[in-house]
């Protein structure tokens, strides 16, 4: 079993003089041997400030060079990083630090955030900002040999997106680390070696950004180009300038790059492998990437709790269809059912995943009830609905909690949203279900208009012309200035339901 630090140390043993990491802010680059020296020096400085093995340390930073070094330095000490999304508000971050019983923190240069976190930590707990890291150095000789944690000892705590409240801390044991890297060879086709040149534009606090982009690059002996804050035009420029070969991101970021000033397909000519996951990809976008970028494309499905559970090695024509990977054993079961209640071809069910795989999380930090809800009988209940296709592949349909049940039919909001999004007058949209005496629930479309708002009758006619079934068409339209989203950019459907139920806007009926 290798820790995250071990994997980078082994790369340094193999190729000490190869460039490991490049800082986008300063242009500074470190070879693998220099990276290990930097990690050990920072680890010694953290140890001198009282950080020790087994302690949880909150990190609240963007995807910066400093963040990458701090995470590996904490791993060198066998401390447990709690990677908090820096886009959350100070009150939420402080609440998570307190709930997770953090004993130290590394935060961005935000006085209000630092004060809030300080109040959440024990008296005298060390709190460092990036500027402090320059002075956070020590003598590596004082560290001794790296601690050898056990397989089930915590390695990291990542956080879910929190669409229904504060994010939950996902505890990942040391046994998960290697497996959260190796699947990128078995499922994605990423080859080990120095040819890998990776653009780090996903946040390190996200499982994709840390395992699927940063750690795999260093474990496989490649070069990681940090991007502290995502900027689509800068991402295009860095891809061309650094001859980037590998990317893994949510589709939103790729879409933004193709719309950025200065974008041209030929600037992507160095790409060899492009992975997407964490959201639905637009058909036009995947066709554009397939046609104009030279890279192989893979669709990856996973959760923070399980990493990669499903994949599609050729997703262009069937982007929502997936199959289990090398590390995965999955089933689709009837809603509310157990592992033996499997559904057949043409039927829909909840995706459950065998929790015995080494990549699977241990549980939610200090949330035993939430853990018991998701881990049952040796299976992880994903909350995602899939349809079993005739060839055995699974087609993603939506979330169990988001399904609208109207007139005895199940309606996936994504279908309604896709139909509405094709109207030129719709800039953004979200479909939700509201209680209805006749239908049980009625479909309500929450729409952000592109310019002058189209009429409800016009949108209904558009859905009808596009072939959306009558029972799926919205019974009402609520126009809003913007859709509420969380720090991970996911729409907060519960807030839209609250807005609609409170009558905080006029619901327009199609007729």
N, C-alpha and C positions, 0 to 999 in steps of 0.2 A: 504494500500500500504506500503510495506516494502522496505527500501533501502538496499544496500549490507551490510552496517554496521549493520543495524537492524537485518538482518538474522543471522549474526554471534553473535550479542549480545544475541539474543533469545536462541541460542545454549548454550551460556555461562550461561544463567539463568537456563537452564534445566540440564546441566551436567558440572558444573564449574571445576571439577577435572579431566575430561577426557583430554587426550593429543589431541591437535588440530593440531599442525603443528610442523614439524621436519626439521631442517636445515641440508642439506647434506654436507655442507662445514665444519661446526663446530660440528655437532652432537647435537647442542642445541635443546631442545624441550620445548614447551610451552603448559600448560593446557589452557582450554578455558578462565578461569578467568585471567590467566597471559597474554593471547593473547589480551584480551580487555584492560588490564592495559597498555600493550606495545603500542597498537594502540592509546590510549588516550594520552599517554605521547608524542609520536611522533607527534600526531595531535596538541598538545599544543606547541611543538617546532616549527612546521610549521606555526602555527598562529602567534607566536612571531616574525617570520621572514616576516610576512606580507601576508601570504596566507589566503584568505577569501572565503566565500561562493560564488558560481557562477563563480569563476575565473578558467580558464583553465590552467592546469599544465602538461607540457610534462614529461612523464617518458620514459627513454631510457635505459632499463635494461634487462638482461636475466631473466629467470624464477626463480629468487632467493628468498630466505627467506625475504631479505630486501625489494625486490620489492613488495611482497605480503603484507607486513606490511604497506608500504607507500601507496599503493592503498586504503587500508581500512582506513588509517588515513586521506587521502584526502576525502573519503566518510563521515567520521565522521564530517568533516568541511563543508560538502555539496559543496566542490570544485569539479571540473570536470577533472578527469585524461584524458590526451590524450596519449594513449598507442602506442608509436612509435616502430617499429621493430628495435632493436639495430643492426641488420645486415646491415641496410642501410648505405650508406656512409655519412660522416659528412655534405657534401653540401646538400644532399637530406633531412637529418634530420633537418638541419637549415631552409631549405626552408619550410618544413611542419610546424615547430614551428612558423615561421613568418606568414605564411598563416593562421594558426589557432589562431593567436593572443594570444599565450601562455604568461602568466604573471609570470611564474616560471618554473623550470625544475629540474628533478633529473636524472643525467646521470652517465654512467659508468666511470671507471678510465682511460679515454682517453683524453689527453690534447688537441689534435686537435679537438675532438668532443666538448669538453667543450668550447673551444674558438669560434668554429663556432656557437654553440647555444647561447653563450653570445652575439655575434654580432646580432643575430636574435631577442633577447628579448629587452624589454625596458631597459633603463639605470637603474642600481641599482636593477634589478630583481634578486631574489634569485636563485642561481644555486648550487645544492648539489650533491656531489658524495657519493657513499656508505660509504666511510670512514667518511664523515661528519655526517652521520646519527647517529653514536654513540654519538655525541654531540648534536644532534637535539632532545632535550628533553625539556619538560616544565611541569608545574603544571596543571594536568587535571582539578583541581578545578576552574581554570580561564576560562575554556571553556564554562561552563554553560550547559544547556540541548542541545542535538543534534538538529540542525535546522530541520524544517519540510518542505522540498521542495514540490512543486506542482507536479502533475502527469506528466505534459508536460515539467517540468524543465529538462535540460540536466543532465544526470548522468555520462556518459562516452562518449569518442570519440575513436572508433577503426578505423583501416585503412585497406582498401582493398589491394590486393596484387600488384596492379599497373603494369599490363602487358602492358599497352598502355600509360604509362607516370607515373607521380608521383601518389602515392596512394591517394585515396579520403577518407576524414574523415567521418565516419559513425556516426552520432549523435544518441545516444540512450537515450531516456527519462527515467525518474525515473520509469514510469509505466511498463517498459520492464523487470525490474530486476527479480521480482518473477516468471514471466512467462518463462524467460530464464533458470530457475532452475527447475520448476515444471514439465516441459515436460519430464525430465529424469526419472520421475516415470511413466507417462502415456505412453510414447513411448518406453523407454529403459528398464523399469522394475527395476530401481534402488530403493531400499527400504531405508526409513529413518532409521538411527540408527548408533550406535557406531561400528557395525561390518564392516563398510566401511573403507577400508585402501587403499588409492589412491596414485599412483605414478605420480607426477607432472612433466612429461617430455615433455609436450607441452608448448610452450612459453606463458607467461601470456598476451602478446600483441595480441594473437590470440583468437578469440571468443571461440573456443573449449577449449583452455588452461585455460582461465579465468572462463567462465561460466560452461562449461561442465566438468571441472576437479576440479579446485580450489574452486570456490564459492559454487558449489553444495555439495562438501565434507563437508565444514564447516557449511553450512546451514542445512545439514542433520545430523550433529553431529558426523561425522567420523574423521579420522586422515589423514592429507595431508603430504606426504613426498616430500619435494621440491627437484627438480633436476635442479641445476643451468644451466648446459649445457648438452645436450643430448649426452650420450656415450652408445652405444649399449651393450657393455660388462658390464658396470656399471649398466645399466637398468636391465639386467638379474640378476646380483648379488643382487641388491636392492629388486627386486621382491621376490626372495627367502628369503633373510634375514629378510625382514619386513612383510612377508606373505601378500603381496599385493592382494587385492580382486577385484579391479576395475581399468580399463584402458580405456582411450578414446584418440585416436590419428589418425593421417593420416597413411595410409597403409605403407608408406615408412619407418616409424620408426619400425613397427612390422617386416617388412622384414629385416631390419638391425639387429634387435635382434636375429632373427633365424639364421643369418649368423655370429654372434659374436663369438669370441673365448670363449670357456667354456659353450656355450649354450647347454642345453639338455632339452627336453620337460618336464621332471620331475621337473625341477626347476620352472616351471609355475604352479605347482599343487595347489597353494592357490587361483588362479584366479576364480572368480565367474561370472564376467560380463566384456566383451570386446566389445567396440564400435569402429567402424571405420567410417571415413567420410573425405571429402575434397580431394578425389582423387580416381582413379580406383584401385581396388585391383586385384592382379594376381590370377588366378584360383588355381595355386599350393599353394599359400600362404594361402588362405582362407580354402582350404581343409586340409592343415597341421594344422592350428589352430583348426579347427573343430575336427580333428582326435586325436590330441595330447594334447590340452589344455582342462581342464575340464569346462571352462567358457561357458556361453551362449554368442552367437555372434549376434550383431545387426548392420545393416548398417543405418547410419544417413545421410540424405541429408539436407543441409542448407546453408545459406549464412550469411555473417556478418550482412547483412541488415535484415534478417528474422529469424535467428537461425534455428530451426528444422522445415522444411516444409514437408518433406517426410521421410519415414523410411521403413525398411524391418526387421521384427522380425525373419526371417529365411532365410538369404541371401546366404547360401552355394551353392545351385544349381542355384540361380538366383541373383547374386550379383548386377546387374545393374537395377533390377526391384524394384520399390518403390510404396508407397501409402501414401495418406495424413494422417497426425497425428491428435491428439485430438484438437490441436490449429489451424489446417490448413484447408483452403478451396482453392483448386487449379483448374486450367484449362489448357488444351493444346490448343493453338489457332494458326491459320495460321500466318506465318511470315508476319509482318506488319499489322496484323489484330487487332481487338478490342476484348473485353471480350465475345462478342456474336459470334465470328468467330471460334467456337470450332471445332476441328478435331475429327474424329471417329476412331474406332478400326482399327489398321493396318496403320494409318496415323501418320505423324510427325508434330509437331508444337512447338511453344515456350511455355515454362512453365511460367504461370503467377500465382501470389499468392495474395490472398485477403489481402490488406494492413491494414484492420481494426483490425486485431489481435493485442493484446496488446504488443506482442513481437517485432513488426515491428518497424524499425527505423523511425526517424522523417524526415530525409533528409541528404544531404551531406553538411558538414561544409563549409559555404561561397561558395557553388557551386550550385546556383539555377538552372542553365541550366541542369546540370547533374541530379539534383533531378527531374526536370520536365520530363526528358527523361525516368527515371526509374519508377516514380510514376505517373500513368496515370489512371484517372477515378476510383480511389479507388483500383487499382491493382498495384502490383510490377512486373515489367517485368524482369525476371531473366536473360535473355540472354542464357539460356540453352535449348537445343532441346531435346524433349522427344517423344517417340513413344507410342501411346495408345495401350495397349495389350487387348486381347479379354476379359480378366477378369476385366478390368478397371484399372489395375496397369499401372504405367508409367515406361518406360524403358529409362534410360539416354542414349543419343546418342552423344552429343557433344555440343560445343558452337556455337551460331549463327554466331559469327564473324570468327570462324575457318572453317566453312563449305567450301569445295572446290566445285565449280560449274563447271563441265567439261562436255561438250557435252550435255547439258540439264539435266544432272544428278547431284544430291547432293551426295557428298562423305564426310563421316566423317573421319577426319584424324586418329582417334583412331583405326578404323578398319585396316587401312594400317599399322599403327605402331605395332599393335598386331601381324600381319602377319610377319612383318620384324623381330620383337624381338625374334621370335622363331628360327631364324637362328643363329648358334653358332658363326658366325663371326661378329655379331652385338652386340655391348656393349650398345648402346643407339641410339635412332632414333627419328625423328620428321618428319611428313608429312605436307607440305604446298602447297598452290596453287600459280602458277606463271601465269601471263598473256600469252595467247597463241592465235595466229591468227586463228587457226583451231578449237580449243576446247573451247575457251573462257578462261578457266584456265586449266593448265596441272599439274598433281600431280608430285611434286618433293620430293624425300626422302632425308633428311639430316641425314647422318649416322656417328656415331662414331664407328670405327672398333675395334673389340676385337683381337688384334694382326694384322696380315697381312690383308689388306682390301680385301674382296671378290670382284669379278668382277660384273659389272652391269648385265650381262647376267645370272650369277649364282643366283643373288638375284631375278631376274625376274622369273627364273625357279622355285625358292623356293616359291615365291608368287603364281605362277600358280599351283604348286603341292599342295599347302595348300588350294586351292579353292577360292582365292581372285578373284573376278570378273575382267574381262579384263579391263573394263573402270576405275576400281579402282587402277589397278597396276601402279606404278610410271612410268612416261615417262622419268625420269632422276634421277641420284643419285649424290648427292654432299657430299663428305667425309670431315668431319671436326674433329678437335682435341677434341672439347667439345661443347655441346649445351649451348648457352647462357641462363642463368637463373636469375631470380630476387631474392631478399632477402628471398622470401617465397618458393624458389626452383621450381617455375613454369617456363616452357620454354618460352622464348621470341620469339615467332614466327615472329614478325615484324622485329626483327634483322636478323633472318635467311633470310627473304625475301629481306631485304636490301643487305645482303651479296651476295645472288644469283643474284640479279638484277645488282649489281655493278661488277659482274664477278670476285669476289674475290675467285675464286676456279674453278676447272675444273668440269663441269657437265658431267658425263658419261652416255651414252645412252645404253639401253639394246640391241639395234640392229636395 
